[in-house]
């Protein structure tokens, strides 16, 4: 398998459908590395703990994290299954960014940014990262989020282990749309 396919399989199991590999996530999203590798080996006998560690280490977005012992692993954010990652509220920078594509703009203009099936809306600290996120689905459009104003208005923000900013909802009043 390619590293991209391997990473997508890990995302599927650790964020959305742990049952595809026969694993369970605890309340904080952690699972046993040994059990995860067993589940991966049922799909492809070439899986090893070393291969898993390599994919986690080389993930440009640092989507996954090992616990301090190295015995457990979880996704850093983006879950559609119920987990409590234990992130504490943080004061965001004045501006954050969200990458999307043009066909979603009418809905965003009406409803703002919604979390959908995930636990939070994902925001980037820089425009380049937001552009990369949007480009996964087509020609990217970058929205500017007035996070500082939102925070002063009572909205909570969290910072994931891999640097993604998270919030429940971004109202249209705090989004700067491109011309």
MDAnalysis code that builds the backbone (N, CA, C; Angstrom):
import MDAnalysis as mda
import numpy as np

u = mda.Universe.empty(537, n_residues=179, atom_resindex=np.repeat(np.arange(179), 3), trajectory=True)
u.add_TopologyAttr("name", ["N", "CA", "C"] * 179)
u.add_TopologyAttr("resid", np.arange(1, 180))
u.add_TopologyAttr("resname", ["UNK", "UNK", "UNK", "UNK", "UNK", "UNK", "UNK", "UNK", "UNK", "UNK", "UNK", "UNK", "UNK", "UNK", "UNK", "UNK", "UNK", "UNK", "UNK", "UNK", "UNK", "UNK", "UNK", "UNK", "UNK", "UNK", "UNK", "UNK", "UNK", "UNK", "UNK", "UNK", "UNK", "UNK", "UNK", "UNK", "UNK", "UNK", "UNK", "UNK", "UNK", "UNK", "UNK", "UNK", "UNK", "UNK", "UNK", "UNK", "UNK", "UNK", "UNK", "UNK", "UNK", "UNK", "UNK", "UNK", "UNK", "UNK", "UNK", "UNK", "UNK", "UNK", "UNK", "UNK", "UNK", "UNK", "UNK", "UNK", "UNK", "UNK", "UNK", "UNK", "UNK", "UNK", "UNK", "UNK", "UNK", "UNK", "UNK", "UNK", "UNK", "UNK", "UNK", "UNK", "UNK", "UNK", "UNK", "UNK", "UNK", "UNK", "UNK", "UNK", "UNK", "UNK", "UNK", "UNK", "UNK", "UNK", "UNK", "UNK", "UNK", "UNK", "UNK", "UNK", "UNK", "UNK", "UNK", "UNK", "UNK", "UNK", "UNK", "UNK", "UNK", "UNK", "UNK", "UNK", "UNK", "UNK", "UNK", "UNK", "UNK", "UNK", "UNK", "UNK", "UNK", "UNK", "UNK", "UNK", "UNK", "UNK", "UNK", "UNK", "UNK", "UNK", "UNK", "UNK", "UNK", "UNK", "UNK", "UNK", "UNK", "UNK", "UNK", "UNK", "UNK", "UNK", "UNK", "UNK", "UNK", "UNK", "UNK", "UNK", "UNK", "UNK", "UNK", "UNK", "UNK", "UNK", "UNK", "UNK", "UNK", "UNK", "UNK", "UNK", "UNK", "UNK", "UNK", "UNK", "UNK", "UNK", "UNK", "UNK", "UNK", "UNK", "UNK", "UNK", "UNK", "UNK", "UNK"])
u.atoms.positions = np.array([
    [0.838, -1.195, 0.000],
    [0.000, 0.000, 0.000],
    [0.877, 1.250, 0.000],
    [0.294, 2.348, -0.447],
    [1.012, 3.622, -0.402],
    [0.823, 4.250, 0.976],
    [1.723, 5.163, 1.309],
    [1.608, 5.839, 2.604],
    [0.330, 6.663, 2.689],
    [-0.110, 7.208, 1.554],
    [-1.358, 7.967, 1.550],
    [-2.534, 7.050, 1.869],
    [-2.588, 5.882, 1.240],
    [-3.676, 4.935, 1.529],
    [-3.588, 4.436, 2.966],
    [-2.360, 4.196, 3.434],
    [-2.185, 3.766, 4.825],
    [-2.719, 4.822, 5.789],
    [-2.387, 6.080, 5.530],
    [-2.829, 7.173, 6.388],
    [-4.351, 7.313, 6.351],
    [-4.953, 7.134, 5.186],
    [-6.408, 7.214, 5.066],
    [-7.089, 6.088, 5.842],
    [-6.496, 4.903, 5.803],
    [-7.047, 3.788, 6.570],
    [-6.960, 4.072, 8.067],
    [-5.837, 4.619, 8.514],
    [-5.704, 4.983, 9.927],
    [-6.731, 6.046, 10.306],
    [-6.923, 7.047, 9.440],
    [-7.926, 8.084, 9.716],
    [-9.316, 7.483, 9.833],
    [-9.648, 6.585, 8.922],
    [-10.955, 5.939, 8.965],
    [-11.160, 5.229, 10.308],
    [-10.176, 4.442, 10.707],
    [-10.311, 3.656, 11.933],
    [-10.228, 4.497, 13.201],
    [-9.344, 5.482, 13.229],
    [-9.118, 6.244, 14.459],
    [-10.014, 7.473, 14.595],
    [-10.734, 7.838, 13.513],
    [-11.594, 9.012, 13.578],
    [-13.066, 8.700, 13.375],
    [-13.358, 7.667, 12.574],
    [-14.740, 7.481, 12.139],
    [-15.321, 6.078, 12.372],
    [-14.584, 5.041, 11.999],
    [-15.132, 3.686, 12.063],
    [-14.102, 2.703, 12.630],
    [-13.883, 2.727, 13.923],
    [-12.891, 1.810, 14.505],
    [-13.205, 0.341, 14.229],
    [-14.472, 0.050, 14.025],
    [-14.884, -1.335, 13.797],
    [-14.308, -1.921, 12.514],
    [-13.900, -1.078, 11.550],
    [-13.344, -1.623, 10.306],
    [-12.066, -2.412, 10.571],
    [-11.393, -2.109, 11.675],
    [-10.189, -2.861, 12.046],
    [-10.400, -3.689, 13.309],
    [-11.643, -3.737, 13.785],
    [-11.938, -4.532, 14.970],
    [-11.337, -3.956, 16.240],
    [-11.222, -2.625, 16.316],
    [-10.676, -1.983, 17.512],
    [-11.760, -1.172, 18.194],
    [-11.476, -0.748, 19.406],
    [-12.358, 0.147, 20.142],
    [-11.547, 1.343, 20.588],
    [-12.192, 2.501, 20.595],
    [-11.577, 3.722, 21.109],
    [-12.120, 3.977, 22.500],
    [-11.248, 4.407, 23.426],
    [-11.746, 4.748, 24.751],
    [-12.382, 6.134, 24.700],
    [-12.835, 6.639, 25.826],
    [-13.562, 7.910, 25.870],
    [-12.750, 9.083, 25.328],
    [-11.424, 8.986, 25.379],
    [-10.553, 10.058, 24.893],
    [-10.004, 9.767, 23.492],
    [-10.491, 8.703, 22.862],
    [-10.090, 8.387, 21.496],
    [-8.871, 7.484, 21.365],
    [-8.315, 7.025, 22.463],
    [-7.124, 6.177, 22.426],
    [-7.482, 4.719, 22.166],
    [-6.565, 4.007, 21.512],
    [-6.671, 2.565, 21.353],
    [-5.280, 1.968, 21.501],
    [-5.228, 0.703, 21.773],
    [-3.961, -0.013, 21.923],
    [-3.237, -0.111, 20.581],
    [-1.957, 0.221, 20.591],
    [-1.143, 0.090, 19.378],
    [-1.113, -1.373, 18.932],
    [-0.955, -2.288, 19.876],
    [-0.902, -3.711, 19.528],
    [-2.194, -4.174, 18.856],
    [-3.347, -3.758, 19.409],
    [-4.629, -4.159, 18.815],
    [-4.822, -3.518, 17.442],
    [-4.376, -2.268, 17.299],
    [-4.481, -1.599, 16.011],
    [-3.653, -2.338, 14.959],
    [-2.428, -2.691, 15.303],
    [-1.573, -3.408, 14.354],
    [-2.174, -4.782, 14.025],
    [-2.756, -5.459, 15.010],
    [-3.433, -6.731, 14.735],
    [-4.536, -6.539, 13.703],
    [-5.345, -5.480, 13.878],
    [-6.424, -5.194, 12.935],
    [-5.889, -4.853, 11.552],
    [-4.802, -4.098, 11.504],
    [-4.188, -3.747, 10.222],
    [-3.628, -4.986, 9.538],
    [-3.043, -5.894, 10.310],
    [-2.469, -7.128, 9.737],
    [-3.541, -8.041, 9.148],
    [-4.749, -7.975, 9.686],
    [-5.832, -8.781, 9.106],
    [-6.138, -8.305, 7.684],
    [-5.892, -7.037, 7.405],
    [-6.102, -6.490, 6.055],
    [-4.880, -6.689, 5.176],
    [-3.689, -6.564, 5.796],
    [-2.438, -6.665, 5.052],
    [-1.370, -7.189, 6.008],
    [-0.937, -8.431, 5.826],
    [0.032, -9.037, 6.744],
    [1.375, -8.306, 6.827],
    [1.634, -7.383, 5.913],
    [2.905, -6.645, 5.930],
    [2.941, -5.544, 6.997],
    [1.812, -5.250, 7.626],
    [1.793, -4.198, 8.651],
    [2.645, -4.598, 9.843],
    [3.420, -3.640, 10.340],
    [4.230, -3.820, 11.552],
    [4.097, -2.566, 12.408],
    [4.510, -2.677, 13.649],
    [4.536, -1.496, 14.517],
    [5.490, -0.456, 13.931],
    [6.591, -0.896, 13.367],
    [7.559, 0.033, 12.768],
    [6.919, 0.814, 11.618],
    [6.154, 0.115, 10.774],
    [5.467, 0.784, 9.660],
    [4.482, 1.817, 10.195],
    [3.743, 1.459, 11.244],
    [2.806, 2.389, 11.860],
    [3.543, 3.618, 12.380],
    [4.635, 3.412, 13.103],
    [5.401, 4.538, 13.655],
    [5.947, 5.440, 12.543],
    [6.364, 4.830, 11.445],
    [6.882, 5.598, 10.309],
    [5.789, 6.475, 9.705],
    [4.605, 5.925, 9.518],
    [3.502, 6.693, 8.936],
    [3.103, 7.839, 9.858],
    [3.050, 7.573, 11.152],
    [2.706, 8.625, 12.112],
    [3.780, 9.715, 12.106],
    [5.043, 9.329, 12.105],
    [6.147, 10.296, 12.139],
    [6.214, 11.139, 10.865],
    [5.881, 10.534, 9.730],
    [6.012, 11.237, 8.456],
    [4.753, 11.974, 8.037],
    [3.686, 11.880, 8.812],
    [2.438, 12.565, 8.468],
    [2.670, 14.073, 8.518],
    [2.553, 14.721, 7.372],
    [2.803, 16.160, 7.311],
    [1.822, 16.954, 8.161],
    [0.642, 16.427, 8.373],
    [-0.352, 17.130, 9.175],
    [-0.409, 16.633, 10.620],
    [0.437, 15.682, 10.964],
    [0.491, 15.144, 12.331],
    [-0.905, 14.772, 12.822],
    [-1.593, 13.985, 11.998],
    [-2.971, 13.596, 12.295],
    [-3.091, 12.649, 13.481],
    [-2.029, 11.935, 13.791],
    [-2.078, 10.902, 14.826],
    [-1.023, 11.175, 15.880],
    [-1.293, 10.668, 17.100],
    [-0.335, 10.850, 18.193],
    [-0.293, 9.595, 19.046],
    [0.899, 9.272, 19.509],
    [1.087, 8.210, 20.493],
    [1.027, 8.836, 21.877],
    [0.591, 8.067, 22.868],
    [0.643, 8.570, 24.234],
    [2.091, 8.541, 24.718],
    [2.331, 9.004, 25.924],
    [3.690, 9.121, 26.453],
    [4.411, 7.772, 26.528],
    [3.659, 6.691, 26.686],
    [4.276, 5.362, 26.789],
    [4.546, 4.750, 25.417],
    [3.852, 5.256, 24.391],
    [3.958, 4.674, 23.055],
    [3.103, 3.437, 22.878],
    [2.305, 3.112, 23.901],
    [1.457, 1.916, 23.850],
    [0.063, 2.184, 23.285],
    [-0.315, 3.478, 23.227],
    [-1.639, 3.835, 22.716],
    [-1.494, 4.895, 21.629],
    [-2.509, 4.967, 20.764],
    [-2.511, 5.902, 19.647],
    [-3.911, 6.458, 19.486],
    [-4.008, 7.694, 18.973],
    [-5.308, 8.277, 18.640],
    [-5.123, 9.300, 17.527],
    [-6.234, 9.694, 16.921],
    [-6.244, 10.804, 15.975],
    [-6.257, 12.098, 16.782],
    [-5.583, 13.121, 16.268],
    [-5.473, 14.388, 16.996],
    [-6.754, 15.211, 16.969],
    [-7.560, 15.076, 15.929],
    [-8.851, 15.749, 15.824],
    [-9.568, 15.194, 14.608],
    [-10.796, 15.669, 14.369],
    [-11.542, 15.277, 13.173],
    [-12.457, 14.091, 13.360],
    [-12.722, 13.707, 14.587],
    [-13.561, 12.543, 14.852],
    [-15.026, 12.781, 14.517],
    [-15.661, 11.749, 13.989],
    [-17.113, 11.763, 13.872],
    [-17.720, 10.839, 14.928],
    [-16.902, 10.008, 15.571],
    [-17.371, 9.197, 16.695],
    [-17.197, 10.015, 17.969],
    [-17.969, 9.697, 18.976],
    [-17.957, 10.463, 20.218],
    [-16.684, 10.215, 21.011],
    [-15.877, 11.247, 21.155],
    [-14.681, 11.194, 21.996],
    [-14.508, 12.553, 22.665],
    [-13.793, 12.568, 23.777],
    [-13.431, 13.813, 24.455],
    [-11.917, 13.880, 24.470],
    [-11.368, 14.697, 23.588],
    [-9.915, 14.774, 23.450],
    [-9.251, 15.513, 24.603],
    [-10.045, 16.148, 25.451],
    [-9.494, 16.802, 26.636],
    [-8.756, 18.098, 26.353],
    [-9.004, 18.713, 25.215],
    [-8.332, 19.976, 24.902],
    [-8.917, 21.098, 25.741],
    [-8.050, 21.939, 26.252],
    [-8.453, 23.090, 27.045],
    [-8.702, 24.284, 26.119],
    [-9.611, 25.182, 26.491],
    [-9.825, 26.383, 25.681],
    [-8.542, 27.217, 25.580],
    [-8.347, 27.816, 24.411],
    [-7.198, 28.686, 24.145],
    [-7.691, 30.007, 23.566],
    [-6.916, 31.039, 23.765],
    [-7.205, 32.318, 23.124],
    [-6.623, 32.250, 21.719],
    [-7.472, 32.419, 20.697],
    [-6.986, 32.294, 19.320],
    [-6.295, 33.577, 18.858],
    [-5.557, 33.483, 17.766],
    [-5.037, 34.706, 17.155],
    [-6.212, 35.525, 16.606],
    [-5.951, 36.760, 16.229],
    [-7.010, 37.639, 15.720],
    [-7.701, 37.027, 14.506],
    [-6.913, 36.420, 13.613],
    [-7.462, 35.843, 12.391],
    [-7.067, 34.379, 12.262],
    [-8.005, 33.580, 11.804],
    [-7.760, 32.190, 11.432],
    [-8.317, 32.016, 10.030],
    [-8.068, 30.864, 9.429],
    [-8.432, 30.655, 8.031],
    [-9.112, 29.305, 7.855],
    [-10.006, 29.271, 6.867],
    [-10.710, 28.027, 6.553],
    [-10.667, 27.804, 5.050],
    [-10.192, 26.644, 4.642],
    [-10.140, 26.300, 3.228],
    [-11.366, 25.522, 2.802],
    [-11.958, 25.922, 1.694],
    [-13.137, 25.265, 1.161],
    [-13.095, 25.377, -0.368],
    [-14.217, 25.111, -1.006],
    [-14.318, 25.290, -2.458],
    [-15.566, 26.122, -2.755],
    [-15.605, 26.697, -3.951],
    [-16.642, 27.668, -4.311],
    [-18.062, 27.124, -4.176],
    [-18.281, 25.855, -4.485],
    [-19.666, 25.358, -4.466],
    [-20.278, 25.337, -3.059],
    [-19.429, 25.420, -2.010],
    [-19.953, 25.452, -0.643],
    [-20.236, 26.874, -0.148],
    [-19.802, 27.887, -0.896],
    [-19.949, 29.271, -0.438],
    [-21.393, 29.706, -0.212],
    [-22.353, 29.357, -1.087],
    [-23.734, 29.785, -0.799],
    [-24.241, 29.285, 0.564],
    [-23.976, 28.043, 0.898],
    [-24.420, 27.503, 2.201],
    [-23.682, 28.178, 3.351],
    [-22.384, 28.425, 3.169],
    [-21.603, 29.078, 4.224],
    [-22.093, 30.511, 4.424],
    [-22.429, 31.199, 3.340],
    [-22.952, 32.570, 3.454],
    [-24.269, 32.596, 4.238],
    [-25.053, 31.524, 4.154],
    [-26.339, 31.454, 4.865],
    [-26.186, 30.999, 6.311],
    [-25.352, 29.958, 6.529],
    [-25.311, 29.302, 7.836],
    [-24.016, 29.497, 8.599],
    [-23.005, 30.040, 7.955],
    [-21.696, 30.100, 8.585],
    [-20.989, 28.765, 8.402],
    [-19.910, 28.584, 9.117],
    [-19.180, 27.308, 9.062],
    [-19.730, 26.383, 10.133],
    [-20.224, 25.228, 9.694],
    [-20.814, 24.241, 10.590],
    [-19.870, 23.063, 10.750],
    [-19.948, 22.401, 11.884],
    [-19.072, 21.259, 12.139],
    [-19.505, 20.002, 11.398],
    [-20.744, 19.944, 10.950],
    [-21.231, 18.763, 10.244],
    [-21.174, 17.534, 11.138],
    [-20.611, 16.447, 10.626],
    [-20.524, 15.197, 11.381],
    [-19.362, 15.187, 12.375],
    [-18.519, 16.179, 12.320],
    [-17.357, 16.227, 13.205],
    [-17.702, 16.946, 14.500],
    [-16.761, 16.929, 15.423],
    [-16.980, 17.568, 16.721],
    [-16.800, 19.075, 16.662],
    [-16.001, 19.555, 15.707],
    [-15.697, 20.986, 15.615],
    [-15.472, 21.408, 14.168],
    [-15.550, 22.713, 13.949],
    [-15.092, 23.319, 12.710],
    [-13.567, 23.398, 12.813],
    [-12.876, 23.068, 11.721],
    [-11.412, 23.087, 11.700],
    [-10.916, 24.364, 11.036],
    [-9.994, 25.047, 11.699],
    [-9.440, 26.295, 11.195],
    [-7.918, 26.221, 11.218],
    [-7.303, 26.943, 10.309],
    [-5.846, 26.952, 10.187],
    [-5.287, 28.282, 10.660],
    [-4.077, 28.236, 11.178],
    [-3.416, 29.450, 11.647],
    [-2.836, 30.269, 10.505],
    [-2.693, 29.648, 9.322],
    [-2.124, 30.381, 8.191],
    [-2.901, 30.083, 6.917],
    [-2.832, 31.035, 6.020],
    [-3.583, 30.948, 4.769],
    [-3.106, 29.795, 3.884],
    [-1.803, 29.529, 3.880],
    [-1.260, 28.468, 3.018],
    [-1.830, 27.101, 3.397],
    [-1.922, 26.821, 4.685],
    [-2.481, 25.541, 5.133],
    [-3.955, 25.446, 4.750],
    [-4.700, 26.536, 4.945],
    [-6.116, 26.537, 4.571],
    [-6.269, 26.292, 3.071],
    [-5.382, 26.852, 2.282],
    [-5.431, 26.654, 0.828],
    [-5.205, 25.171, 0.500],
    [-4.260, 24.537, 1.183],
    [-4.000, 23.102, 0.969],
    [-5.225, 22.271, 1.334],
    [-5.872, 22.615, 2.426],
    [-7.069, 21.886, 2.859],
    [-8.167, 22.015, 1.804],
    [-8.418, 23.218, 1.328],
    [-9.435, 23.425, 0.306],
    [-9.109, 22.716, -0.990],
    [-7.826, 22.657, -1.326],
    [-7.389, 22.050, -2.590],
    [-7.646, 20.551, -2.646],
    [-7.898, 19.914, -1.513],
    [-8.197, 18.475, -1.519],
    [-9.488, 18.184, -2.257],
    [-10.368, 19.178, -2.366],
    [-11.673, 18.956, -3.008],
    [-11.820, 19.683, -4.338],
    [-10.827, 20.475, -4.712],
    [-10.926, 21.225, -5.971],
    [-10.163, 22.525, -5.876],
    [-10.615, 23.529, -6.621],
    [-9.988, 24.849, -6.607],
    [-10.281, 25.509, -5.255],
    [-9.249, 25.777, -4.467],
    [-9.488, 26.252, -3.104],
    [-9.946, 27.709, -3.023],
    [-10.779, 27.949, -2.028],
    [-11.202, 29.284, -1.635],
    [-10.857, 29.405, -0.159],
    [-10.175, 30.473, 0.207],
    [-9.795, 30.659, 1.608],
    [-10.672, 31.738, 2.237],
    [-11.310, 31.373, 3.341],
    [-12.129, 32.308, 4.106],
    [-11.329, 32.785, 5.314],
    [-11.471, 34.055, 5.645],
    [-10.805, 34.621, 6.820],
    [-11.826, 34.643, 7.956],
    [-11.430, 34.097, 9.092],
    [-12.307, 34.035, 10.262],
    [-11.791, 35.014, 11.312],
    [-12.655, 35.893, 11.755],
    [-12.300, 36.882, 12.765],
    [-12.383, 36.232, 14.149],
    [-11.403, 35.402, 14.420],
    [-11.408, 34.576, 15.630],
    [-11.278, 35.398, 16.905],
    [-10.480, 36.443, 16.861],
    [-10.329, 37.294, 18.046],
    [-11.651, 37.905, 18.465],
    [-12.395, 38.424, 17.495],
    [-13.715, 38.993, 17.787],
    [-14.668, 37.922, 18.302],
    [-14.612, 36.749, 17.679],
    [-15.481, 35.651, 18.132],
    [-15.185, 35.309, 19.583],
    [-13.908, 35.199, 19.906],
    [-13.515, 34.853, 21.274],
    [-14.003, 35.912, 22.265],
    [-13.824, 37.177, 21.910],
    [-14.298, 38.255, 22.789],
    [-15.817, 38.211, 22.946],
    [-16.504, 37.635, 21.954],
    [-17.959, 37.502, 22.014],
    [-18.430, 36.243, 22.715],
    [-17.500, 35.449, 23.248],
    [-17.878, 34.282, 24.036],
    [-17.697, 32.927, 23.379],
    [-17.209, 32.890, 22.151],
    [-16.972, 31.609, 21.479],
    [-15.686, 30.981, 22.004],
    [-15.725, 29.682, 22.240],
    [-14.532, 28.963, 22.697],
    [-13.747, 28.402, 21.523],
    [-12.439, 28.404, 21.674],
    [-11.525, 27.831, 20.698],
    [-10.612, 26.856, 21.405],
    [-10.243, 25.814, 20.691],
    [-9.344, 24.791, 21.205],
    [-8.235, 24.608, 20.184],
    [-7.068, 24.243, 20.657],
    [-5.933, 24.012, 19.777],
    [-5.560, 22.537, 19.877],
    [-5.684, 21.809, 18.756],
    [-5.396, 20.375, 18.763],
    [-3.896, 20.133, 18.866],
    [-3.543, 18.899, 19.127],
    [-2.138, 18.519, 19.285],
    [-1.323, 18.777, 18.021],
    [-1.979, 18.822, 16.867],
    [-1.254, 19.048, 15.618],
    [-1.460, 20.457, 15.061],
    [-1.899, 21.393, 15.912],
    [-1.960, 22.794, 15.526],
    [-3.208, 23.245, 14.798],
    [-4.230, 22.409, 14.752],
    [-5.495, 22.801, 14.118],
    [-6.351, 23.491, 15.178],
    [-6.893, 24.643, 14.813],
    [-7.789, 25.358, 15.709],
    [-9.198, 24.805, 15.529],
    [-9.917, 24.645, 16.634],
    [-11.236, 24.029, 16.641],
    [-12.233, 24.947, 17.337],
    [-13.443, 25.019, 16.788],
    [-14.532, 25.746, 17.422],
    [-15.846, 25.102, 16.990],
    [-16.902, 25.385, 17.721],
    [-18.206, 24.761, 17.450],
    [-18.851, 25.237, 16.153],
    [-18.778, 26.539, 15.886],
    [-19.497, 27.140, 14.759],
    [-18.877, 28.504, 14.488],
    [-18.833, 28.889, 13.239],
    [-18.379, 30.235, 12.885],
    [-19.547, 30.945, 12.199],
    [-20.145, 31.927, 12.871],
    [-21.250, 32.661, 12.260],
    [-20.774, 33.473, 11.053],
    [-21.677, 33.701, 10.123],
    [-21.326, 34.463, 8.921],
    [-20.817, 35.861, 9.265],
    [-21.276, 36.399, 10.377],
    [-20.866, 37.754, 10.775],
    [-19.364, 37.831, 11.089],
    [-18.717, 36.692, 11.251],
    [-17.285, 36.672, 11.578],
    [-16.441, 36.047, 10.456],
    [-17.025, 35.976, 9.266],
    [-16.302, 35.429, 8.116],
    [-16.109, 36.533, 7.082],
    [-14.875, 36.667, 6.616],
    [-14.583, 37.584, 5.520],
    [-14.510, 36.734, 4.252],
    [-15.472, 36.965, 3.368],
    [-15.556, 36.203, 2.123],
    [-14.720, 36.879, 1.039],
    [-14.155, 36.095, 0.122],
    [-13.408, 36.713, -0.984],
    [-14.370, 37.444, -1.909],
    [-13.829, 38.391, -2.650],
    [-14.658, 39.152, -3.606],
    [-15.151, 38.284, -4.726],
])
